[in-house]
Amino acid sequence: MRLSILALVLLLPACSYIPMAPSVYKIDIQQGNVVTQEMVSRLKPGMTKSQVRFALGTPLVTDVFHPERWDYVYRFQKAGVLTEQSHVTVVFENELLKRVEGDVVPAAAAPAVQDKPASRPE
């Protein structure tokens, strides 16, 4: 009797193996601010904070210790895999736009932007 119970206990976990088991569904996650080249091209040195907010939207990160710096971060995960990521930093001096840093090229160095709708990740 004990031998049959022991055999049953040892063989029972083998029944739980299911080849080609279905995976867990992972949703697409879009976080942060989408900042396009066209939006950055609208920025000019000397713009006020409200003008920058109008052009780019409300920043995702504003630091209490660095109030003259706004960070616009964007991440897109498709089925749990990071497919797109960008980071744009806007720096102010005396409440006026001083420079733009990050993944998008500032207006002075950017080629002319054509009138076409901005592409969005699918």
N, CA, C and O of each residue as an XYZ file, in Angstrom:
488
protein
N       0.827     -1.182      0.000
C       0.000      0.000      0.000
C       0.879      1.256      0.000
O       0.633      2.187     -0.767
N       1.891      1.279      0.852
C       2.774      2.453      0.906
C       3.539      2.629     -0.392
O       3.795      3.750     -0.832
N       3.900      1.506     -1.001
C       4.646      1.580     -2.253
C       3.775      2.161     -3.367
O       4.274      2.928     -4.190
N       2.513      1.822     -3.412
C       1.628      2.358     -4.447
C       1.349      3.851     -4.219
O       1.233      4.612     -5.179
N       1.243      4.264     -2.973
C       1.055      5.701     -2.676
C       2.299      6.481     -3.063
O       2.197      7.569     -3.629
N       3.468      5.941     -2.765
C       4.725      6.584     -3.121
C       4.843      6.704     -4.635
O       5.257      7.748     -5.140
N       4.490      5.663     -5.358
C       4.545      5.701     -6.821
C       3.570      6.741     -7.359
O       3.892      7.474     -8.294
N       2.388      6.806     -6.772
C       1.384      7.789     -7.197
C       1.870      9.218     -6.957
O       1.688     10.088     -7.809
N       2.478      9.460     -5.814
C       3.000     10.787     -5.477
C       4.131     11.174     -6.419
O       4.235     12.341     -6.796
N       4.970     10.238     -6.806
C       6.090     10.536     -7.696
C       5.654     10.730     -9.140
O       6.265     11.517     -9.863
N       4.608     10.027     -9.578
C       4.173     10.115    -10.959
C       3.126     11.202    -11.197
O       2.929     11.613    -12.340
N       2.462     11.669    -10.169
C       1.418     12.679    -10.317
C       1.919     13.998    -10.912
O       1.216     14.567    -11.747
N       3.091     14.516    -10.532
C       3.565     15.765    -11.151
C       3.782     15.646    -12.651
O       3.703     16.654    -13.353
N       4.048     14.471    -13.159
C       4.240     14.299    -14.593
C       2.952     14.571    -15.356
O       3.003     14.917    -16.536
N       1.814     14.426    -14.719
C       0.529     14.682    -15.374
C       0.288     16.172    -15.587
O      -0.535     16.545    -16.423
N       0.976     17.016    -14.863
C       0.757     18.454    -14.989
C       1.518     19.058    -16.159
O       1.292     20.218    -16.505
N       2.415     18.295    -16.775
C       3.169     18.812    -17.920
C       2.271     18.858    -19.145
O       1.725     17.835    -19.558
N       2.116     20.045    -19.729
C       1.307     20.216    -20.930
C       2.211     20.854    -21.990
O       2.540     22.036    -21.886
N       2.611     20.092    -22.998
C       3.441     20.704    -24.040
C       2.633     21.743    -24.803
O       1.422     21.600    -24.969
N       3.322     22.809    -25.275
C       2.677     23.894    -26.003
C       1.611     24.578    -25.151
O       0.538     24.923    -25.647
N       1.911     24.771    -23.870
C       0.966     25.422    -22.962
C       0.724     26.858    -23.435
O       1.663     27.524    -23.872
N      -0.495     27.338    -23.358
C      -0.767     28.723    -23.778
C      -0.052     29.705    -22.855
O       0.018     29.507    -21.642
N       0.474     30.764    -23.459
C       1.185     31.758    -22.656
C       0.200     32.787    -22.115
O      -0.949     32.867    -22.550
N       0.668     33.553    -21.180
C      -0.148     34.595    -20.567
C      -0.233     35.773    -21.531
O       0.771     36.166    -22.124
N      -1.419     36.331    -21.687
C      -1.613     37.494    -22.557
C      -1.008     38.723    -21.901
O      -1.275     39.009    -20.734
N      -0.197     39.444    -22.652
C       0.413     40.674    -22.152
C      -0.078     41.834    -22.997
O       0.017     41.811    -24.225
N      -0.602     42.844    -22.330
C      -1.174     43.988    -23.031
C      -0.088     44.939    -23.515
O       1.039     44.931    -23.018
N      -0.454     45.757    -24.495
C       0.435     46.810    -24.967
C       0.348     47.969    -23.978
O      -0.746     48.373    -23.583
N       1.510     48.504    -23.578
C       1.551     49.580    -22.593
C       2.252     50.786    -23.205
O       3.401     50.701    -23.639
N       1.546     51.900    -23.233
C       2.097     53.159    -23.718
C       2.141     54.117    -22.537
O       1.113     54.401    -21.922
N       3.334     54.616    -22.220
C       3.501     55.504    -21.068
C       4.241     56.757    -21.477
O       5.173     56.709    -22.280
N       3.825     57.869    -20.926
C       4.563     59.109    -21.103
C       4.025     59.995    -22.202
O       2.878     59.865    -22.631
N       4.887     60.907    -22.652
C       4.539     61.919    -23.636
C       5.139     61.554    -24.985
O       6.343     61.313    -25.085
N       4.315     61.510    -26.019
C       4.825     61.341    -27.375
C       5.282     62.715    -27.848
O       4.472     63.631    -27.982
N       6.575     62.856    -28.098
C       7.139     64.120    -28.579
C       7.716     63.853    -29.958
O       8.674     63.092    -30.096
N       7.138     64.475    -30.980
C       7.588     64.275    -32.351
C       8.579     65.364    -32.753
O       8.734     66.373    -32.066
N       9.243     65.134    -33.884
C      10.172     66.125    -34.408
C       9.446     67.426    -34.746
O       9.989     68.515    -34.560
N       8.229     67.304    -35.238
C       7.440     68.487    -35.575
C       7.175     69.338    -34.322
O       7.247     70.566    -34.382
N       6.873     68.698    -33.206
C       6.606     69.424    -31.959
C       7.862     70.144    -31.479
O       7.787     71.290    -31.035
N       9.011     69.486    -31.564
C      10.267     70.098    -31.117
C      10.658     71.235    -32.050
O      11.266     72.213    -31.613
N      10.316     71.118    -33.330
C      10.656     72.179    -34.293
C       9.939     73.486    -33.987
O      10.387     74.552    -34.408
N       8.837     73.415    -33.262
C       8.107     74.633    -32.882
C       8.812     75.414    -31.774
O       8.536     76.598    -31.582
N       9.707     74.770    -31.055
C      10.374     75.424    -29.926
C      11.456     76.374    -30.409
O      12.218     76.058    -31.323
N      11.511     77.519    -29.797
C      12.534     78.523    -30.103
C      13.120     79.013    -28.783
O      12.390     79.153    -27.801
N      14.426     79.275    -28.744
C      15.018     79.818    -27.516
C      14.321     81.113    -27.119
O      14.003     81.948    -27.965
N      14.089     81.266    -25.818
C      13.430     82.460    -25.306
C      11.938     82.281    -25.070
O      11.285     83.192    -24.561
N      11.381     81.120    -25.432
C       9.955     80.878    -25.183
C       9.714     80.731    -23.685
O      10.596     80.289    -22.948
N       8.522     81.103    -23.240
C       8.180     80.968    -21.826
C       7.774     79.518    -21.534
O       7.565     78.722    -22.449
N       7.669     79.197    -20.250
C       7.277     77.852    -19.846
C       5.874     77.505    -20.335
O       5.615     76.365    -20.719
N       4.969     78.480    -20.322
C       3.609     78.205    -20.781
C       3.572     77.955    -22.294
O       2.773     77.144    -22.764
N       4.416     78.631    -23.048
C       4.487     78.397    -24.489
C       5.046     77.001    -24.789
O       4.576     76.321    -25.701
N       6.050     76.583    -24.016
C       6.622     75.241    -24.187
C       5.588     74.187    -23.803
O       5.457     73.166    -24.479
N       4.862     74.431    -22.728
C       3.822     73.490    -22.303
C       2.740     73.373    -23.378
O       2.203     72.287    -23.596
N       2.417     74.469    -24.044
C       1.420     74.442    -25.116
C       1.929     73.616    -26.300
O       1.160     72.880    -26.918
N       3.221     73.737    -26.618
C       3.796     73.038    -27.773
C       4.014     71.545    -27.513
O       3.763     70.724    -28.394
N       4.477     71.188    -26.315
C       4.843     69.795    -26.023
C       3.878     69.078    -25.094
O       3.885     67.849    -25.027
N       3.058     69.818    -24.385
C       2.188     69.207    -23.390
C       2.830     69.282    -22.015
O       3.955     69.760    -21.866
N       2.113     68.810    -21.023
C       2.616     68.823    -19.652
C       3.735     67.802    -19.519
O       3.570     66.660    -19.946
N       4.873     68.184    -18.937
C       5.987     67.228    -18.816
C       5.647     66.077    -17.872
O       4.903     66.238    -16.904
N       6.208     64.923    -18.181
C       5.989     63.751    -17.342
C       6.717     63.897    -16.016
O       6.199     63.501    -14.971
N       7.922     64.468    -16.054
C       8.738     64.590    -14.852
C       9.133     66.043    -14.645
O       9.749     66.659    -15.513
N       8.772     66.585    -13.485
C       9.293     67.888    -13.063
C       9.925     67.669    -11.699
O       9.280     67.153    -10.785
N      11.161     68.052    -11.563
C      11.936     67.801    -10.354
C      11.869     69.015     -9.435
O      12.079     70.144     -9.879
N      11.582     68.791     -8.178
C      11.516     69.870     -7.193
C      12.884     70.519     -7.013
O      12.980     71.722     -6.769
N      13.935     69.721     -7.134
C      15.289     70.236     -6.926
C      15.864     70.898     -8.180
O      16.859     71.618     -8.091
N      15.255     70.665     -9.343
C      15.691     71.283    -10.596
C      14.464     71.833    -11.326
O      14.038     71.262    -12.330
N      13.889     72.938    -10.832
C      12.662     73.457    -11.447
C      12.874     74.017    -12.854
O      11.903     74.261    -13.570
N      14.105     74.220    -13.252
C      14.411     74.757    -14.574
C      14.605     73.650    -15.613
O      15.107     73.909    -16.707
N      14.212     72.421    -15.277
C      14.400     71.286    -16.179
C      13.108     70.463    -16.229
O      12.563     70.071    -15.197
N      12.639     70.214    -17.443
C      11.467     69.358    -17.649
C      11.890     68.163    -18.482
O      12.652     68.298    -19.439
N      11.390     66.992    -18.111
C      11.711     65.771    -18.842
C      10.439     65.183    -19.448
O       9.432     65.003    -18.763
N      10.504     64.895    -20.724
C       9.423     64.240    -21.451
C       9.909     62.841    -21.813
O      10.776     62.682    -22.672
N       9.353     61.838    -21.161
C       9.777     60.455    -21.341
C       8.636     59.681    -21.996
O       7.468     59.867    -21.655
N       8.993     58.806    -22.947
C       7.991     57.980    -23.623
C       8.512     56.554    -23.731
O       9.664     56.327    -24.102
N       7.645     55.595    -23.400
C       7.968     54.170    -23.521
C       6.754     53.447    -24.095
O       5.614     53.722    -23.721
N       7.023     52.510    -25.016
C       5.956     51.695    -25.576
C       6.385     50.241    -25.511
O       7.411     49.856    -26.072
N       5.582     49.433    -24.815
C       5.841     47.997    -24.700
C       4.743     47.251    -25.438
O       3.559     47.430    -25.154
N       5.139     46.417    -26.382
C       4.183     45.599    -27.122
C       4.346     44.163    -26.652
O       5.397     43.552    -26.846
N       3.316     43.637    -26.043
C       3.305     42.265    -25.510
C       4.456     42.053    -24.523
O       5.068     40.985    -24.495
N       4.741     43.065    -23.723
C       5.758     42.938    -22.688
C       7.175     43.206    -23.149
O       8.104     43.127    -22.346
N       7.371     43.525    -24.440
C       8.708     43.778    -24.983
C       8.814     45.262    -25.324
O       7.979     45.795    -26.054
N       9.840     45.926    -24.798
C      10.046     47.351    -25.061
C      10.396     47.535    -26.531
O      11.427     47.046    -26.992
N       9.531     48.249    -27.277
C       9.759     48.443    -28.707
C      10.158     49.878    -29.054
O      10.798     50.113    -30.080
N       9.788     50.825    -28.213
C      10.098     52.221    -28.507
C      10.316     52.979    -27.206
O       9.595     52.787    -26.227
N      11.333     53.853    -27.216
C      11.632     54.646    -26.027
C      12.272     55.954    -26.470
O      13.135     55.960    -27.349
N      11.854     57.061    -25.866
C      12.486     58.347    -26.157
C      12.506     59.197    -24.896
O      11.707     59.007    -23.979
N      13.439     60.137    -24.877
C      13.610     61.024    -23.723
C      14.042     62.391    -24.247
O      15.076     62.511    -24.904
N      13.251     63.416    -23.955
C      13.566     64.789    -24.350
C      13.597     65.632    -23.084
O      12.682     65.575    -22.262
N      14.655     66.413    -22.936
C      14.808     67.305    -21.787
C      14.778     68.748    -22.268
O      15.469     69.115    -23.218
N      13.971     69.556    -21.602
C      13.863     70.981    -21.913
C      14.439     71.738    -20.725
O      14.020     71.533    -19.586
N      15.411     72.622    -20.997
C      16.097     73.356    -19.934
C      15.763     74.842    -20.066
O      15.844     75.420    -21.150
N      15.387     75.442    -18.942
C      15.047     76.866    -18.892
C      16.112     77.622    -18.105
O      16.828     77.051    -17.282
N      16.195     78.917    -18.381
C      17.052     79.806    -17.602
C      16.276     81.102    -17.431
O      15.898     81.732    -18.419
N      16.033     81.509    -16.188
C      15.230     82.697    -15.881
C      13.834     82.602    -16.506
O      13.337     83.567    -17.085
N      13.215     81.436    -16.382
C      11.856     81.165    -16.862
C      11.715     81.176    -18.389
O      10.592     81.150    -18.893
N      12.832     81.213    -19.140
C      12.796     81.202    -20.599
C      13.564     79.994    -21.122
O      14.542     79.559    -20.514
N      13.110     79.452    -22.263
C      13.730     78.264    -22.849
C      15.168     78.555    -23.248
O      15.452     79.509    -23.973
N      16.070     77.707    -22.755
C      17.488     77.858    -23.074
C      17.919     76.832    -24.110
O      18.536     77.192    -25.113
N      17.598     75.530    -23.882
C      18.016     74.498    -24.828
C      17.121     73.260    -24.702
O      16.396     73.079    -23.724
N      17.206     72.417    -25.741
C      16.478     71.159    -25.801
C      17.500     70.051    -25.998
O      18.362     70.143    -26.872
N      17.401     68.998    -25.182
C      18.332     67.878    -25.267
C      17.542     66.584    -25.410
O      16.356     66.527    -25.088
N      18.210     65.557    -25.893
C      17.569     64.245    -25.907
C      17.534     63.595    -27.265
O      18.377     63.854    -28.124
N      16.527     62.733    -27.447
C      16.431     61.897    -28.636
C      15.910     62.619    -29.871
O      16.060     62.112    -30.983
N      15.305     63.787    -29.706
C      14.762     64.530    -30.836
C      15.673     65.715    -31.097
O      16.123     66.377    -30.162
N      15.947     65.984    -32.371
C      16.885     67.043    -32.754
C      16.226     68.407    -32.606
O      15.085     68.574    -33.036
N      16.911     69.402    -32.006
C      16.350     70.750    -31.891
C      16.105     71.374    -33.264
O      16.662     70.913    -34.261
N      15.284     72.405    -33.324
C      14.851     73.025    -34.588
C      16.018     73.542    -35.421
O      15.971     73.451    -36.648
N      17.055     74.077    -34.799
C      18.171     74.668    -35.542
C      18.906     73.612    -36.370
O      19.385     73.915    -37.462
N      19.001     72.385    -35.871
C      19.740     71.347    -36.564
C      18.838     70.406    -37.353
O      19.333     69.535    -38.068
N      17.536     70.567    -37.236
C      16.593     69.645    -37.883
C      16.357     70.052    -39.330
O      16.351     71.240    -39.650
N      16.161     69.052    -40.219
C      15.786     69.383    -41.592
C      14.353     69.917    -41.622
O      13.605     69.764    -40.657
N      13.987     70.532    -42.716
C      12.638     71.089    -42.833
C      11.603     69.988    -42.663
O      11.731     68.908    -43.239
N      10.585     70.267    -41.875
C       9.537     69.290    -41.599
C       8.439     69.465    -42.638
O       7.944     70.572    -42.847
N       8.058     68.359    -43.294
C       6.996     68.412    -44.287
C       5.653     68.297    -43.590
O       5.556     67.738    -42.498
N       4.613     68.830    -44.227
C       3.267     68.744    -43.665
C       2.713     67.350    -43.913
O       2.241     67.049    -45.010
N       2.770     66.509    -42.907
C       2.180     65.190    -42.985
C       1.789     64.785    -41.573
O       2.398     65.253    -40.611
N       0.790     63.928    -41.428
C       0.378     63.525    -40.086
C       1.476     62.751    -39.376
O       2.210     61.978    -39.992
N       1.576     62.970    -38.088
C       2.590     62.273    -37.294
C       2.221     60.810    -37.202
O       1.055     60.465    -37.011
N       3.230     59.938    -37.339
C       2.975     58.506    -37.226
C       2.955     58.106    -35.762
O       3.729     58.616    -34.952
N       2.063     57.189    -35.434
C       1.910     56.710    -34.070
C       2.250     55.238    -34.054
O       2.008     54.541    -35.040
N       2.808     54.745    -32.957
C       3.097     53.316    -32.869
C       1.816     52.504    -32.890
O       0.799     52.912    -32.329
N       1.871     51.365    -33.534
C       0.683     50.504    -33.590
C       0.779     49.384    -32.614
O      -0.133     48.562    -32.526
